[in-house]
Amino acid sequence: MRIHILALLLFFQSLVACQQHQGGSQPTAAASLASQPLTEFQQTLDSLPTAGLAFQPLTDFQQMLENAPAANIVFQSSDDGQSWQDVSTGLPAKIAVGRVFADGNQVYLASESGLYYRSAALVAPVWAKEFFPDDKITNIFPGQNGLYASIYSSGFFKGLPGTGIWMSMHDALKDKTVRSVLETTDGIVFVGCESGLYKSADSGNSWKQVFAETEINSLAMSGDVLVCGITGGMLRSTDGGEHWDRVMTGQGSAYGTKRIEGGFITIADGGRWQDGKPNKLFISTDEGKTWQRIDTGLPLVRDIQDIVQAGNYLFCSTDAGIFRTADSGKTWELVRASTQENETFNLAVSGRIVYAVRVFGC
C-alpha cells in the first residue's frame, strides 16, 4: 500500500510542477493535498474511491518483465556474415543458453532451462521445448542416427529421432563429467571426460577407457584420424583410439576442435586461466600431424570463444566480436562487433547459414 501511496504522491507533485510551469499561480486541490503531512495524506487517500486507480502490484510488474519477448539471444546470418537477424522470439526472456547446434533445417539450443529447437524449414519458425529427462543441458553433439545431449556431471543421452525419447548412454560409464561426444561412421562412440577418453562399441552397454592421462576437452575425426583437444595440447590416433601421439604441445589447453575442409582447426587457451595470455587459433592441413597459428591477423583479443566453417569462410567469435577469413587466417574482417564488454558467442552452421548465440556460462 505504501508503494501505491508514494506513487500517487509523486503524481500529484508532478501535476503541481507542470501547472506552475505553465504559469498557474493559484494553489490547486492537488497542491493542497500534496502539501499535507504523510499521515493526513494517507487518511485522505484512504477516503478516495479506488475505482480507476490502475496500480499494479509489484509482483505483477515482475511477472510482466519475466514474460517480456526474448531478444539479443540468438542471431543468424544467411549472407556470409554481412548482416545478422535476431531470431530469439519465442524463447524465454531469461534463458541462459550455453551451446547451439545446427543440423539440416533444425537448430538446437542447450540451456539451463531445457533443450529448445527451431525448424528453419517453416514459413514462420518458432522455438519449441524438447522433452528431456533434465532441464540443465550442457551441450549437443551429432550422431549417425540422432543427436547426443550431455548434462555435465550427470552423463549423456541419445535422442531417438521422431519419438521424443532420450535414452541414457552413461549407465555403465564410470565418469559422468561428459565434455564431448563423437560417433564414428561404424557406430563406435567416444566420450571425453575429466578422467580421460572412453570408447564403446555396443551403444554404451560397456565402456573401455583408452586414454587416462588428462581430461578431454573436444573431439574431431576425419577419415581414420581422430584428434582430441586436451589440457596441454592435442592427441592424435590412427587406430581407432587404441594408441595416441601428443601433437601441438606447449601451446596451452586445446578446445573447440573441429573438422574443416582439408583438415582440423582448434583453439588454444594460451594459459589464460593462469596468467591472462591471449588465446590462439591453430589449423592442421596434414591430418593433425602439425599445427600452425592463424590468428596473427586478428586484432588483439584476449578471448577466442568459438570457430566454425561456412562455405569459403572461417568465422571466429572473440570478445571483440565475430570475424571472418577467406584465406585461412592471413586476413580477418569484423562482421559483427560486440555490443557490450566481454560479449562472446558460440557458433553453429547449417549449409551457408551461421548461427550465433550469446554465451551465458561455459
HUNOR-V715046 format. One record per residue. RES is the residue in three letters. SS is DSSP state (A for helix, B for strand, O for the rest). D_LAST is the distance of its C-alpha to the last C-alpha in whole Angstrom. Layout:
res=RES ss=SS d_last=D_LAST
res=RES ss=SS d_last=D_LAST
//
This chain:
res=MET ss=O d_last=43
res=ARG ss=A d_last=43
res=ILE ss=A d_last=40
res=HIS ss=A d_last=42
res=ILE ss=A d_last=45
res=LEU ss=A d_last=43
res=ALA ss=A d_last=42
res=LEU ss=A d_last=46
res=LEU ss=A d_last=47
res=LEU ss=A d_last=45
res=PHE ss=A d_last=46
res=PHE ss=A d_last=49
res=GLN ss=A d_last=49
res=SER ss=A d_last=47
res=LEU ss=A d_last=50
res=VAL ss=A d_last=53
res=ALA ss=A d_last=51
res=CYS ss=A d_last=51
res=GLN ss=A d_last=55
res=GLN ss=A d_last=56
res=HIS ss=A d_last=54
res=GLN ss=O d_last=56
res=GLY ss=O d_last=60
res=GLY ss=O d_last=60
res=SER ss=O d_last=62
res=GLN ss=O d_last=63
res=PRO ss=O d_last=61
res=THR ss=O d_last=59
res=ALA ss=A d_last=59
res=ALA ss=A d_last=55
res=ALA ss=A d_last=56
res=SER ss=A d_last=58
res=LEU ss=A d_last=56
res=ALA ss=A d_last=53
res=SER ss=O d_last=55
res=GLN ss=O d_last=56
res=PRO ss=O d_last=54
res=LEU ss=A d_last=51
res=THR ss=A d_last=53
res=GLU ss=A d_last=56
res=PHE ss=A d_last=53
res=GLN ss=A d_last=51
res=GLN ss=A d_last=55
res=THR ss=A d_last=56
res=LEU ss=A d_last=52
res=ASP ss=A d_last=53
res=SER ss=A d_last=56
res=LEU ss=O d_last=55
res=PRO ss=O d_last=54
res=THR ss=O d_last=50
res=ALA ss=O d_last=51
res=GLY ss=O d_last=49
res=LEU ss=O d_last=47
res=ALA ss=O d_last=43
res=PHE ss=O d_last=41
res=GLN ss=O d_last=38
res=PRO ss=O d_last=36
res=LEU ss=A d_last=33
res=THR ss=A d_last=31
res=ASP ss=A d_last=32
res=PHE ss=A d_last=31
res=GLN ss=A d_last=28
res=GLN ss=A d_last=28
res=MET ss=A d_last=29
res=LEU ss=A d_last=26
res=GLU ss=A d_last=23
res=ASN ss=O d_last=25
res=ALA ss=O d_last=25
res=PRO ss=O d_last=24
res=ALA ss=O d_last=21
res=ALA ss=O d_last=20
res=ASN ss=O d_last=18
res=ILE ss=O d_last=15
res=VAL ss=B d_last=16
res=PHE ss=B d_last=19
res=GLN ss=B d_last=21
res=SER ss=B d_last=23
res=SER ss=O d_last=26
res=ASP ss=O d_last=28
res=ASP ss=O d_last=26
res=GLY ss=O d_last=24
res=GLN ss=O d_last=27
res=SER ss=O d_last=26
res=TRP ss=O d_last=23
res=GLN ss=B d_last=24
res=ASP ss=B d_last=22
res=VAL ss=O d_last=22
res=SER ss=O d_last=20
res=THR ss=O d_last=23
res=GLY ss=O d_last=23
res=LEU ss=O d_last=20
res=PRO ss=O d_last=19
res=ALA ss=O d_last=19
res=LYS ss=O d_last=17
res=ILE ss=O d_last=14
res=ALA ss=O d_last=10
res=VAL ss=B d_last=9
res=GLY ss=B d_last=6
res=ARG ss=B d_last=8
res=VAL ss=B d_last=12
res=PHE ss=B d_last=15
res=ALA ss=B d_last=19
res=ASP ss=B d_last=22
res=GLY ss=O d_last=25
res=ASN ss=O d_last=25
res=GLN ss=B d_last=23
res=VAL ss=B d_last=19
res=TYR ss=B d_last=17
res=LEU ss=B d_last=14
res=ALA ss=B d_last=11
res=SER ss=B d_last=11
res=GLU ss=O d_last=11
res=SER ss=O d_last=15
res=GLY ss=B d_last=16
res=LEU ss=B d_last=16
res=TYR ss=B d_last=18
res=TYR ss=B d_last=20
res=ARG ss=B d_last=22
res=SER ss=B d_last=25
res=ALA ss=O d_last=26
res=ALA ss=O d_last=29
res=LEU ss=O d_last=30
res=VAL ss=O d_last=33
res=ALA ss=O d_last=30
res=PRO ss=O d_last=27
res=VAL ss=O d_last=25
res=TRP ss=B d_last=22
res=ALA ss=B d_last=23
res=LYS ss=B d_last=21
res=GLU ss=B d_last=21
res=PHE ss=O d_last=23
res=PHE ss=O d_last=20
res=PRO ss=O d_last=21
res=ASP ss=O d_last=18
res=ASP ss=O d_last=16
res=LYS ss=O d_last=13
res=ILE ss=O d_last=12
res=THR ss=O d_last=8
res=ASN ss=B d_last=10
res=ILE ss=B d_last=13
res=PHE ss=B d_last=16
res=PRO ss=B d_last=19
res=GLY ss=B d_last=22
res=GLN ss=O d_last=26
res=ASN ss=O d_last=27
res=GLY ss=B d_last=24
res=LEU ss=B d_last=20
res=TYR ss=B d_last=18
res=ALA ss=B d_last=15
res=SER ss=B d_last=13
res=ILE ss=B d_last=13
res=TYR ss=O d_last=11
res=SER ss=O d_last=14
res=SER ss=O d_last=16
res=GLY ss=B d_last=17
res=PHE ss=B d_last=17
res=PHE ss=B d_last=20
res=LYS ss=B d_last=22
res=GLY ss=B d_last=23
res=LEU ss=B d_last=27
res=PRO ss=O d_last=27
res=GLY ss=O d_last=29
res=THR ss=O d_last=29
res=GLY ss=O d_last=26
res=ILE ss=B d_last=26
res=TRP ss=B d_last=23
res=MET ss=B d_last=25
res=SER ss=B d_last=23
res=MET ss=O d_last=23
res=HIS ss=O d_last=22
res=ASP ss=O d_last=25
res=ALA ss=O d_last=26
res=LEU ss=O d_last=23
res=LYS ss=O d_last=23
res=ASP ss=O d_last=20
res=LYS ss=O d_last=17
res=THR ss=O d_last=14
res=VAL ss=B d_last=14
res=ARG ss=B d_last=11
res=SER ss=B d_last=13
res=VAL ss=B d_last=17
res=LEU ss=B d_last=20
res=GLU ss=B d_last=23
res=THR ss=O d_last=26
res=THR ss=O d_last=29
res=ASP ss=O d_last=31
res=GLY ss=O d_last=29
res=ILE ss=O d_last=27
res=VAL ss=B d_last=24
res=PHE ss=B d_last=21
res=VAL ss=B d_last=18
res=GLY ss=B d_last=16
res=CYS ss=B d_last=15
res=GLU ss=O d_last=15
res=SER ss=O d_last=19
res=GLY ss=B d_last=20
res=LEU ss=B d_last=21
res=TYR ss=B d_last=23
res=LYS ss=B d_last=25
res=SER ss=B d_last=27
res=ALA ss=O d_last=30
res=ASP ss=O d_last=31
res=SER ss=O d_last=28
res=GLY ss=O d_last=26
res=ASN ss=O d_last=29
res=SER ss=O d_last=29
res=TRP ss=O d_last=27
res=LYS ss=B d_last=28
res=GLN ss=B d_last=26
res=VAL ss=B d_last=26
res=PHE ss=B d_last=24
res=ALA ss=O d_last=24
res=GLU ss=O d_last=23
res=THR ss=O d_last=20
res=GLU ss=O d_last=16
res=ILE ss=B d_last=15
res=ASN ss=B d_last=12
res=SER ss=B d_last=14
res=LEU ss=B d_last=17
res=ALA ss=B d_last=20
res=MET ss=B d_last=23
res=SER ss=B d_last=26
res=GLY ss=O d_last=30
res=ASP ss=O d_last=30
res=VAL ss=B d_last=28
res=LEU ss=B d_last=24
res=VAL ss=B d_last=22
res=CYS ss=B d_last=19
res=GLY ss=B d_last=16
res=ILE ss=B d_last=16
res=THR ss=O d_last=16
res=GLY ss=O d_last=19
res=GLY ss=B d_last=20
res=MET ss=B d_last=21
res=LEU ss=B d_last=23
res=ARG ss=B d_last=25
res=SER ss=B d_last=27
res=THR ss=O d_last=30
res=ASP ss=O d_last=32
res=GLY ss=O d_last=29
res=GLY ss=O d_last=27
res=GLU ss=O d_last=30
res=HIS ss=O d_last=30
res=TRP ss=O d_last=28
res=ASP ss=B d_last=28
res=ARG ss=B d_last=26
res=VAL ss=B d_last=25
res=MET ss=O d_last=24
res=THR ss=O d_last=24
res=GLY ss=O d_last=24
res=GLN ss=O d_last=21
res=GLY ss=O d_last=18
res=SER ss=O d_last=15
res=ALA ss=B d_last=15
res=TYR ss=B d_last=12
res=GLY ss=B d_last=12
res=THR ss=B d_last=16
res=LYS ss=B d_last=18
res=ARG ss=B d_last=21
res=ILE ss=B d_last=23
res=GLU ss=O d_last=27
res=GLY ss=O d_last=29
res=GLY ss=B d_last=26
res=PHE ss=B d_last=22
res=ILE ss=B d_last=20
res=THR ss=B d_last=17
res=ILE ss=B d_last=15
res=ALA ss=B d_last=16
res=ASP ss=O d_last=14
res=GLY ss=O d_last=17
res=GLY ss=O d_last=17
res=ARG ss=A d_last=15
res=TRP ss=A d_last=13
res=GLN ss=A d_last=17
res=ASP ss=A d_last=19
res=GLY ss=O d_last=17
res=LYS ss=O d_last=19
res=PRO ss=O d_last=18
res=ASN ss=O d_last=16
res=LYS ss=B d_last=18
res=LEU ss=B d_last=19
res=PHE ss=B d_last=21
res=ILE ss=B d_last=23
res=SER ss=B d_last=26
res=THR ss=O d_last=29
res=ASP ss=O d_last=30
res=GLU ss=O d_last=29
res=GLY ss=O d_last=26
res=LYS ss=O d_last=29
res=THR ss=O d_last=28
res=TRP ss=O d_last=25
res=GLN ss=B d_last=26
res=ARG ss=B d_last=24
res=ILE ss=O d_last=24
res=ASP ss=O d_last=22
res=THR ss=O d_last=25
res=GLY ss=O d_last=26
res=LEU ss=O d_last=23
res=PRO ss=O d_last=23
res=LEU ss=O d_last=22
res=VAL ss=O d_last=18
res=ARG ss=O d_last=16
res=ASP ss=O d_last=13
res=ILE ss=B d_last=13
res=GLN ss=B d_last=10
res=ASP ss=B d_last=11
res=ILE ss=B d_last=15
res=VAL ss=B d_last=17
res=GLN ss=B d_last=21
res=ALA ss=B d_last=23
res=GLY ss=O d_last=27
res=ASN ss=O d_last=28
res=TYR ss=B d_last=25
res=LEU ss=B d_last=22
res=PHE ss=B d_last=19
res=CYS ss=B d_last=17
res=SER ss=B d_last=14
res=THR ss=B d_last=14
res=ASP ss=O d_last=14
res=ALA ss=O d_last=18
res=GLY ss=B d_last=17
res=ILE ss=B d_last=18
res=PHE ss=B d_last=21
res=ARG ss=B d_last=23
res=THR ss=B d_last=25
res=ALA ss=O d_last=28
res=ASP ss=O d_last=29
res=SER ss=O d_last=27
res=GLY ss=O d_last=25
res=LYS ss=O d_last=29
res=THR ss=O d_last=28
res=TRP ss=O d_last=25
res=GLU ss=B d_last=26
res=LEU ss=B d_last=23
res=VAL ss=B d_last=23
res=ARG ss=B d_last=21
res=ALA ss=B d_last=21
res=SER ss=O d_last=18
res=THR ss=O d_last=19
res=GLN ss=O d_last=18
res=GLU ss=O d_last=17
res=ASN ss=O d_last=13
res=GLU ss=O d_last=13
res=THR ss=O d_last=11
res=PHE ss=B d_last=11
res=ASN ss=B d_last=10
res=LEU ss=B d_last=13
res=ALA ss=B d_last=16
res=VAL ss=B d_last=19
res=SER ss=B d_last=22
res=GLY ss=O d_last=26
res=ARG ss=O d_last=26
res=ILE ss=B d_last=23
res=VAL ss=B d_last=20
res=TYR ss=B d_last=17
res=ALA ss=B d_last=15
res=VAL ss=B d_last=12
res=ARG ss=B d_last=11
res=VAL ss=O d_last=7
res=PHE ss=O d_last=7
res=GLY ss=O d_last=4
res=CYS ss=O d_last=0
//
